């Protein structure tokens, strides 16, 4: 596989490696978001848990694992972090008392609103070099490639 060079002569990207570029762009997006969320004691995965739980009015840890693309056991530590911070609580599912739903507290909703603003600012900075049409096209293509969560 050939590599391309950047203007400074530094070897940059394996030619034709879309996966590499996606991983590099994704890594940058996550690093930037983590940096923005740090003052709130959050990371990108915490933000995803808050967003998904708020959107559905509460999700089980198994469902959150599907959204995050990780084993539900890995979700436990994230939910524990958020619960200690007073951002979520675990409640019995009214349809299945054995299942605990992760729901946001009032503080969690307030924090999520600010985190959404920070995520939008981070996305805007990341996508700054693109026109509005290019941004829409990129998002559409990424949604097709990524497929549905879970």
C-alpha positions as CSV (number, residue, x, y, z in Angstrom):
1,X,0.0,0.0,0.0
2,X,1.4,3.4,-1.0
3,X,1.5,6.3,1.4
4,X,0.8,10.0,0.5
5,X,2.9,12.8,1.8
6,X,1.7,16.0,3.4
7,X,3.2,19.4,2.3
8,X,6.0,19.1,4.9
9,X,7.1,15.8,3.4
10,X,5.8,13.8,6.4
11,X,4.2,10.5,5.5
12,X,0.6,11.0,6.1
13,X,-2.0,8.4,5.0
14,X,-1.9,5.0,3.4
15,X,-3.3,5.7,0.0
16,X,-6.9,4.4,-0.4
17,X,-7.3,3.7,3.3
18,X,-10.7,5.1,4.1
19,X,-10.8,3.1,7.3
20,X,-7.6,4.7,8.5
21,X,-9.0,8.2,7.8
22,X,-12.3,7.4,9.5
23,X,-10.5,6.2,12.6
24,X,-8.2,9.2,12.6
25,X,-11.1,11.7,12.2
26,X,-13.1,9.8,14.9
27,X,-10.2,9.8,17.2
28,X,-9.8,13.6,16.8
29,X,-13.6,14.1,17.3
30,X,-13.5,12.0,20.6
31,X,-10.4,13.7,21.9
32,X,-11.9,17.2,21.2
33,X,-15.2,16.3,22.8
34,X,-13.5,14.7,25.9
35,X,-11.4,17.9,26.3
36,X,-14.6,20.0,26.1
37,X,-16.4,17.8,28.6
38,X,-13.6,17.5,31.1
39,X,-14.6,20.5,33.3
40,X,-17.9,18.6,33.9
41,X,-16.1,15.3,34.8
42,X,-17.5,13.7,31.7
43,X,-16.1,11.9,28.7
44,X,-17.7,11.1,25.4
45,X,-19.2,7.8,26.5
46,X,-20.8,9.4,29.5
47,X,-22.3,12.0,27.2
48,X,-23.7,9.1,25.0
49,X,-25.2,7.4,28.0
50,X,-26.9,10.7,29.1
51,X,-28.1,11.4,25.6
52,X,-29.5,7.9,24.9
53,X,-31.2,7.7,28.3
54,X,-32.8,11.1,28.0
55,X,-34.1,10.4,24.4
56,X,-35.9,7.2,25.5
57,X,-36.9,8.3,29.0
58,X,-34.6,5.6,30.4
59,X,-32.8,2.6,29.1
60,X,-31.5,-0.6,30.6
61,X,-27.8,-1.2,30.8
62,X,-28.2,-3.9,28.1
63,X,-29.9,-1.3,25.8
64,X,-27.1,1.2,26.6
65,X,-24.5,-1.4,25.7
66,X,-26.2,-1.8,22.3
67,X,-26.2,2.0,21.8
68,X,-22.5,2.2,22.8
69,X,-21.5,-0.9,20.9
70,X,-20.0,-2.5,24.1
71,X,-20.9,-5.4,26.4
72,X,-23.5,-4.3,29.0
73,X,-21.0,-5.2,31.8
74,X,-18.8,-2.3,30.5
75,X,-21.7,0.1,30.9
76,X,-21.8,-0.6,34.6
77,X,-18.8,1.6,35.3
78,X,-20.1,4.4,33.2
79,X,-23.5,4.4,34.9
80,X,-21.7,4.2,38.3
81,X,-19.7,7.3,37.5
82,X,-22.9,9.2,36.4
83,X,-24.8,8.0,39.5
84,X,-22.0,9.1,41.8
85,X,-22.1,12.5,40.1
86,X,-25.9,12.7,40.7
87,X,-26.6,12.8,37.0
88,X,-28.6,9.5,36.7
89,X,-30.5,7.1,38.9
90,X,-31.4,3.5,38.4
91,X,-35.1,2.8,38.6
92,X,-37.2,-0.4,38.4
93,X,-38.7,-0.8,34.9
94,X,-42.5,-0.7,35.4
95,X,-42.9,-3.4,32.8
96,X,-40.2,-5.8,34.3
97,X,-39.3,-5.2,37.9
98,X,-36.1,-7.2,37.5
99,X,-34.8,-4.7,35.0
100,X,-33.3,-1.4,36.2
101,X,-33.7,1.6,33.9
102,X,-31.1,4.4,33.8
103,X,-32.9,7.7,33.9
104,X,-31.6,11.3,34.3
105,X,-32.0,13.4,37.4
106,X,-32.8,17.1,37.2
107,X,-29.1,17.8,37.4
108,X,-28.5,15.2,34.7
109,X,-30.8,17.0,32.3
110,X,-29.1,20.4,33.1
111,X,-25.7,18.9,32.5
112,X,-26.8,17.2,29.3
113,X,-28.1,20.5,27.9
114,X,-24.7,22.1,28.5
115,X,-22.9,19.0,27.1
116,X,-25.0,19.1,23.9
117,X,-23.9,22.8,23.4
118,X,-20.3,21.7,23.9
119,X,-20.7,18.8,21.5
120,X,-22.2,21.1,18.9
121,X,-19.3,23.5,19.3
122,X,-16.8,20.7,19.0
123,X,-18.5,19.4,15.8
124,X,-18.6,22.8,14.4
125,X,-14.9,23.3,14.9
126,X,-14.1,19.8,13.5
127,X,-16.2,20.4,10.4
128,X,-15.1,24.0,10.0
129,X,-13.3,23.4,6.7
130,X,-16.5,22.0,5.1
131,X,-19.4,23.8,3.6
132,X,-22.9,23.2,4.8
133,X,-23.6,21.0,1.9
134,X,-20.5,19.0,2.5
135,X,-21.3,18.6,6.2
136,X,-24.8,17.2,5.3
137,X,-23.3,14.9,2.7
138,X,-20.7,13.6,5.1
139,X,-23.3,13.0,7.9
140,X,-25.5,11.1,5.4
141,X,-22.7,9.0,4.2
142,X,-21.4,8.2,7.7
143,X,-24.9,7.2,8.8
144,X,-25.1,4.7,5.9
145,X,-21.7,3.3,6.7
146,X,-22.2,3.1,10.4
147,X,-25.7,1.6,10.2
148,X,-28.2,1.6,13.1
149,X,-26.9,1.5,16.7
150,X,-26.8,-1.8,18.5
